[in-house]
Each structure stands twice: as structure tokens, then as C-alpha cells.
């Protein structure tokens, strides 16, 4: 499970947070839940292609796309800056770990951040 590779893997999937789910989500199709399952399926598809994503310890950066409704000036000010509004970083991490690891208790160390980008949302992973 340990990897000392220093390469950076970029996954062109919009970051998604893990929603709080209940039993009723089995028949109620809430948008946040279906979005999470689509995210999880996209990550599992990357793994099935042979992309090694179960790197531990890992450094992960979630790049969230700047809203199109923002002014050009506001967009330029935020590129590469920390993404402070919701969803929280820990919810992104929960979604990632649940998508990549069978048992996420194997994760013992990681470094994470969420940043704004003017490109479509994506995720970068590298070993620590």
C-alpha cells in the first residue's frame, strides 16, 4: 500500500463532497446523493483504467471551478486562492476516501487543500 512515487496524478473529475445520507436515500433521489454516486463511479472508473490512486500517505488538492456568474475581476482575484465557502474540506476528503479505499481506516496521513480554478474542476494527487 505504501508508495514513494513523486509523480502527480490529475483526475479531470469535478470535486464532490460526501453528503450526510439516510435510509430514505435508497428511494429518494436527492441531487447531492446522486452527484456523490456519480463522483464515486468516475473515480472507480479511473482505478479500473489502471490509474494508481491508493497512495498513502498522500497530498491531495481539490480544484473547484469559479462560478461563471462572477465578474472577470473577481475571477482573476480568486484563481489559485483557497476555496473558503462550503462544502468543507473534510467532506471532500470523506468522499475521496470512500471512493478510493475499500476500508478508509488504512489512511494514516494526508495533506489536503481546496483551491479556486478558472478551468473545469479537477483533483491532483501526489505522494507525500
Secondary structure as GFF3:
##gff-version 3
##sequence-region A 1 128
A	DSSP	beta_strand	8	11	.	.	.	ID=ss1
A	DSSP	three_ten_helix	23	26	.	.	.	ID=ss2
A	DSSP	alpha_helix	31	48	.	.	.	ID=ss3
A	DSSP	beta_strand	58	65	.	.	.	ID=ss4
A	DSSP	alpha_helix	72	78	.	.	.	ID=ss5
A	DSSP	alpha_helix	89	100	.	.	.	ID=ss6
A	DSSP	three_ten_helix	104	106	.	.	.	ID=ss7
A	DSSP	beta_strand	110	117	.	.	.	ID=ss8
A	DSSP	beta_strand	122	127	.	.	.	ID=ss9
###
